[in-house]
């Protein structure tokens, strides 16, 4: 794990990730109701152990927005049952520990490989719903007030804010948001979240602003809550099992999606099942020491990679630095104003919302848009696990319908296939001069959510070539996941100066790709051909250049598309 060649990059990556993780861990801990220290305990235990035992080289793990939202709901419901945090602590610890054990079982059962079948509309609706929950739950702390525990109660109590709000708290929260978004325009060497946390905490203390603060934070190593675990009420196991299932499933999804992001950035391939085992071990130990459960954290992982992190050692460094903070900075952290943490969390919620999916909602297939909205609404107002379950069920029914429609039109597809069998693309000799420069990707049916993971991996592993032809004669439909898989692939290929050509584009896929402006802003009109033969002829006649386009032209294309 420790490679001297990458040692400095791993140390700097872990250090940078820890700096980003610190304010988020404290904020998630406060939001959960267990205190800032619970977020820090979770970040240390999960961050270190998931790195040691996980299957993604550069992943940074810790409390995340989605996991904090569910953990907060679990804690609130169990406090409501038992009357106080101390009375409910055994049940809460048992829930978090059991969630970690479930993740270990998921990894050992090799369930991680099935994450690739998660449809994009379900992920989009779920993540946007999580973002909205975080924002809504921070409305009252933004104004210096204690927040109701339920979304409905927050919304119904909005009218009470004006008469009791704290203007100092509002000023601090607004300043936090402003610093987070504006400071990167000055420099990105120091995380803007940390700048906001430290500078505004110092300012609030110097000016003696009477705003809510974190308060006393325990110092030293955490206790192991075996006594609380053993003394809990075992007569109502479903109070533990259902929330633990929710946390385990959500943590698996959250972590493995982050692993995919890390793969795309580092051109590596994570081990899904090993990653779940690592996450499970981390969450089990985090629960035992009273820490929040968590998952792979996308923003912290990206920061780690960009700062030079290359292996699991960077994740271990991240955890050790947070441990040093725990042992020495508690007396300072207690002065952090809660409105500052509220501003940080609001920016986290804003960042989680899937704006791309929402922006294209009028242009994606109606069924995908409906699934996305249903999952979003259920996530915010009902339950996260139920939202995902309903979304997967609807997506499966939709897929079965698409397959049924495809079967009805089978005769026309077969005649198209037989046409190509009778008309070879080019003779062996004619293809010789481009075979090392052109890759032809055949699609033999609808491009839907079950195909996208394989497709993206295949695009990453392409050899050095000049042109990729997507042969789409047999693609009658494409869903939202497929649209974005093609988009991601084309963007990645364009960045590598590889020309992309589409042949045989049918009506529905062409309509969808034009609606999201992929055609013509990213794939030019002159790179569209009615069939593969026309595309090959264009290559042979030099209508399509086998040379890389100038980098400045590629930059213009990518800028225009965004």
WOBEL-V149532 format. One line per field, one symbol per residue. burial: 1 if it has 9 or more other ideal C-beta (glycine too) atoms within 8 Angstrom, else 0. A space follows every 50 residues. Layout:
burial = ???
This chain:
burial = 00100110111111111111111111111111111111111111111111 11111111111111111111111111111011001001111111111111 11111110001100110111111111111111111111111111101000 10110010001000110111011111101111100000011111111011 10110000101011001000010010011001000000111011111111 11111111111111110001111111111111111111111111111101 11111011111111111111111011000100111111111111111111 01110011011001100111111111111100011111011101100110 01101100100010011001000000000010010001101010011110 11101111110100111111111111111111111111111111000111 11111101110111110110011000111011111101110001010010 000100110010
